[in-house]
Amino acid sequence: MKVFITGGAGFIGSACAKKLMDRGDQVVMIDNFNDYYDPSLKEARIKKFLHGYKFKLYRGDIRDEKLIERIFKKEKIDKVIHLAAMAGVRNSLLNPKLYLDVNVMGSLNLLEAAVKYKIKNFVFASSSSVYGNNKKTPFSETDNVDTQISPYAASKKADELLAHVYHHIYGLNITALRFFTVYGPWGRPDMALCLFTDAITHDRPINVFNRGKMSRNFSYIDDIVSGTLTVLDKCTGYGVMNIGGDKEETLMRYIEVLEENMGKKAKKKMLPMQPGDVPTTVADIKKLRKLGWAPSTRIEKGIKNWVAWYNEYYTQQ
Ligand SMILES: NC(=O)c1ccc[n+]([C@@H]2O[C@H](COP(=O)([O-])OP(=O)(O)OC[C@H]3O[C@@H](n4cnc5c(N)ncnc54)[C@H](O)[C@@H]3O)[C@@H](O)[C@H]2O)c1
């Protein structure tokens, strides 16, 4: 099977690529290596994390319609994992046009090409942020999702709507995966775990928003990859699927486990809630479990692996 991964130099994309190649699939990727966070980490995922693997990488932009058309025409792709996006809730408040442009218009280019080149299955990254201010927990795919509270979240909801259109009109098999706070080795430097680790390492205080009154289904990267491939292999038609860890953890417990693994206490700066952020994102993952998938990594093990990777990677920089 030949799989096209957009955002292949990204955190989740590179991990999906490795797993697909490990099981014998062919991989073609695109990434524009933008500088939303240090692109040297994206280069390192390609050169070090994927060292020794054979794949094709296009350095380009999913908004480039002609390039997307050329790739689909040339590569004879079977399935797509579309992960390229401007991620990050807070930054989307500063750059809403960029977020909508990449996340919606870029996705539209891919949907058009997927229909034209008869792609067998299209799986793409939505986000738990589409639940916005949903008060009912855990969040279920059947909940109403009309109350996004950031441009990023609204762009992901728009992608879900477009996905339904392309399924309804053209019969495209397509699933939106609502990822819940993914973490682990090779993870994103803009996310809380890395910001905390950096701050603790350099004796700076960590910013604890909503005075720590937050909880998440922290989702370990390996579980996210196996869930994504399960959907790629098994889902047809149109669907929306939560994908995340199975245990609600408080932010304070997450920090405590990090402190234990770093052997050092964090200096905590307790702050109010940030605009665009939500206090709780907890996933109901029954739907994905029915396909035989289950997350297996608790934060005690996941954060241990994270700290080991962080120490190795950042001491070499
Ligand atoms: N990591 C999480 O916790 C999380 C949670 C919810 C949703 N998501 C979604 O999952 C997807 C992958 O997230 P990630 O954590 O791996 O993020 P990431 O930023 O590490 O990966 C995204 C990749 O897409 C690339 N990209 C961005 N704009 C592009 C463009 N116009 N053309 C080509 N490439 C482009 C980036 O350079 C980056 O390498 C994203 O769509 C994100 O919104 C992630």
The ligand as an SDF file (V2000), in Angstrom:
LIG
                    3D

 44 48  0  0  0  0  0  0  0  0999 V2000
   -0.3180   17.0330   18.8540 N   0  0  0  0  0  0  0  0  0  0  0  0
   -1.5410   17.1570   19.3610 C   0  0  0  0  0  0  0  0  0  0  0  0
   -1.7520   17.0840   20.5840 O   0  0  0  0  0  0  0  0  0  0  0  0
   -2.7190   17.4070   18.4580 C   0  0  0  0  0  0  0  0  0  0  0  0
   -3.9870   17.5290   19.0500 C   0  0  0  0  0  0  0  0  0  0  0  0
   -5.0900   17.7520   18.2220 C   0  0  0  0  0  0  0  0  0  0  0  0
   -4.9190   17.8310   16.8530 C   0  0  0  0  0  0  0  0  0  0  0  0
   -3.6740   17.7230   16.3030 N   0  0  0  0  0  0  0  0  0  0  0  0
   -3.5510   17.8260   14.8410 C   0  0  0  0  0  0  0  0  0  0  0  0
   -2.7680   16.7450   14.3640 O   0  0  0  0  0  0  0  0  0  0  0  0
   -1.9880   17.1590   13.2410 C   0  0  0  0  0  0  0  0  0  0  0  0
   -0.5250   16.8400   13.4820 C   0  0  0  0  0  0  0  0  0  0  0  0
   -0.1210   17.5020   14.6700 O   0  0  0  0  0  0  0  0  0  0  0  0
    1.3730   17.4870   15.1940 P   0  0  0  0  0  0  0  0  0  0  0  0
    1.3220   17.5660   16.6660 O   0  0  0  0  0  0  0  0  0  0  0  0
    2.1360   16.3880   14.5330 O   0  0  0  0  0  0  0  0  0  0  0  0
    1.8640   18.9070   14.6540 O   0  0  0  0  0  0  0  0  0  0  0  0
    3.1900   19.3330   13.8810 P   0  0  0  0  0  0  0  0  0  0  0  0
    3.1420   20.8250   13.8000 O   0  0  0  0  0  0  0  0  0  0  0  0
    4.3780   18.7020   14.5180 O   0  0  0  0  0  0  0  0  0  0  0  0
    2.9680   18.7070   12.4400 O   0  0  0  0  0  0  0  0  0  0  0  0
    2.3370   19.3710   11.3900 C   0  0  0  0  0  0  0  0  0  0  0  0
    3.2980   19.4300   10.2220 C   0  0  0  0  0  0  0  0  0  0  0  0
    2.6090   20.0450    9.1310 O   0  0  0  0  0  0  0  0  0  0  0  0
    3.5240   20.8780    8.4580 C   0  0  0  0  0  0  0  0  0  0  0  0
    2.7710   21.9230    7.7600 N   0  0  0  0  0  0  0  0  0  0  0  0
    2.0960   22.9660    8.3090 C   0  0  0  0  0  0  0  0  0  0  0  0
    1.5570   23.7300    7.3660 N   0  0  0  0  0  0  0  0  0  0  0  0
    1.8720   23.1420    6.1810 C   0  0  0  0  0  0  0  0  0  0  0  0
    1.5940   23.4640    4.8330 C   0  0  0  0  0  0  0  0  0  0  0  0
    0.8910   24.5640    4.5050 N   0  0  0  0  0  0  0  0  0  0  0  0
    2.0500   22.6520    3.8590 N   0  0  0  0  0  0  0  0  0  0  0  0
    2.7870   21.5380    4.1640 C   0  0  0  0  0  0  0  0  0  0  0  0
    3.0940   21.1920    5.4450 N   0  0  0  0  0  0  0  0  0  0  0  0
    2.6370   21.9860    6.4310 C   0  0  0  0  0  0  0  0  0  0  0  0
    4.4150   21.4490    9.5460 C   0  0  0  0  0  0  0  0  0  0  0  0
    5.6650   21.9060    9.0530 O   0  0  0  0  0  0  0  0  0  0  0  0
    4.5380   20.2810   10.5120 C   0  0  0  0  0  0  0  0  0  0  0  0
    5.7210   19.5390   10.2710 O   0  0  0  0  0  0  0  0  0  0  0  0
   -2.2980   18.6320   13.0390 C   0  0  0  0  0  0  0  0  0  0  0  0
   -3.2850   18.7430   12.0530 O   0  0  0  0  0  0  0  0  0  0  0  0
   -2.8240   19.0830   14.3920 C   0  0  0  0  0  0  0  0  0  0  0  0
   -3.6850   20.1790   14.2670 O   0  0  0  0  0  0  0  0  0  0  0  0
   -2.5660   17.5000   17.0770 C   0  0  0  0  0  0  0  0  0  0  0  0
  1  2  1  0
  2  3  2  0
  2  4  1  0
  4  5  1  0
  4 44  2  0
  5  6  2  0
  6  7  1  0
  7  8  2  0
  8  9  1  0
  8 44  1  0
  9 10  1  0
  9 42  1  0
 10 11  1  0
 11 12  1  0
 11 40  1  0
 12 13  1  0
 13 14  1  0
 14 15  2  0
 14 16  1  0
 14 17  1  0
 17 18  1  0
 18 19  2  0
 18 20  1  0
 18 21  1  0
 21 22  1  0
 22 23  1  0
 23 24  1  0
 23 38  1  0
 24 25  1  0
 25 26  1  0
 25 36  1  0
 26 27  1  0
 26 35  1  0
 27 28  2  0
 28 29  1  0
 29 30  1  0
 29 35  2  0
 30 31  1  0
 30 32  2  0
 32 33  1  0
 33 34  2  0
 34 35  1  0
 36 37  1  0
 36 38  1  0
 38 39  1  0
 40 41  1  0
 40 42  1  0
 42 43  1  0
M  CHG  2   8   1  16  -1
M  END
$$$$
